[in-house]
Each structure stands twice: as C-alpha cells, then as structure tokens.
Amino acid sequence: MKIFLILSLLLIASLLLFQLYLRVVSAISATQNYQMVFKGKGFEIRFYPAVAMATVISSAKTYQELGSSGFGKLANYIFGGNERNLRIAMTSPVHMDINDFTSSMSFVMPAKYVQENLPKPINTEVILETIGDEFVAAVGFGGFASEDDIKINTRKLEKALKAASIAYYGSFRFLGYNPPYQLSGRKNEIIVNVNWGHQQVDQASND
C-alpha cells in the first residue's frame, strides 16, 4: 500500500511537471507576427503581414472532425515529411476555417520562410500557400475549445463588430495556440477579416 501511494505521488508530480513544461514551452514558442491597431469593447483589430502556410483542405463540418483529419498530415510535413526531410519549427496558432462548403486547417510557417523556399510536401494533400496582408478582428477565450465555445465566441465577436459599425467579411476562423495534451493555460481565439484601412490605423494609433 505504501509503495502504491509513493508511486501515485510520483506519477502526479511527473504529470504536474509535464504540464508546467508545456506552459513554459507555449509561452516561449514562436507565434505568428501581428500588430494590434485598435482595442475595441470586447475585441481588438490586428494587422497580420503576409505569411506562408501549410494547409489541408477538408470536407469536415466540425472542429473535432477537422482536427482529427488535418493535424496529423500537417504535423508530418513539419516533422520531416517533405522532399528535403527538413524539420520545421512549430509556430502558433493553428488556423481552422470551418464552414458548410470547404473547410481548412493550416500551420503557420516560421517568419524566415516564404512559399518559394519551403520544401515540397510528400503528402499531396498538404498545400503550400501565401496568405496576404490582412486586417482581422479577434476575440479570445480559454480552456479546451468545444463546438459550443466556438459558436458562442463567434456570435460574441459578430455582435461586437456590429455594435461598433465595423464591416467584416469572409468566414469566422478559429485559432488554437496549445497542444491537445496541455491541460492548463490554454488560449483560443476567433478572428474574421475586417475592412480597415491605413488611415484608420493612423487614427487609432493617435487616440
């Protein structure tokens, strides 16, 4: 009984240390570059410069389905599943665009890469693409994201933008920042493209 108790305590301590390690790694790992240009009530407007991404297209209609079908293929690509056997550092967040037509899951490539100097994926389902400069509105939430969380925060962002008279377009996208086995300190966001010009950026910066 005493040995079982000691082993149980060691296991719990190991799990806690592992979770602490994951939080530290998440905090110091590379994150997609952006500039916050405006802070609204319950949301913020960001400018994201052009970036290369690896993407998998899917017919999935839910967050869970898209994650199950796409994550392994993208992870295999950055872990060496490419024509140069090159390992590419993971950059957060993972982008997920889930809609009734064509869904997609994307890994952000490190800033030193452009589409032209990335190795060709071995799996032809992985597509390399360049996402141009864009302005987006964003709202964040914690914990393990569920379908309900995504819907609730999508409606929250939509309502906030309408209240602020900010025009938006395209699909609302989910951003996930943490590995699936990280239990605490999780970060999630919903974003959508907005009509936001450089004149508005300058005005917001001066406010």
Secondary structure by P-SEA (a helix, b strand, c coil): caaaaaaaaaaaaaaaaaaaaaaaaaaacccbbbbbccccccbbbbbbccbbbbbbbcccccaaaaaaacaaaaaaaaaccccccbbbccccbbbbbbcccccbbbbbcccccccccccccccccbbbbbbcccccccccccccccaaaaaaaaaaaaaaaaaacccccccbbbbbccccccccccccbbbbbccccaaaaaaaaac
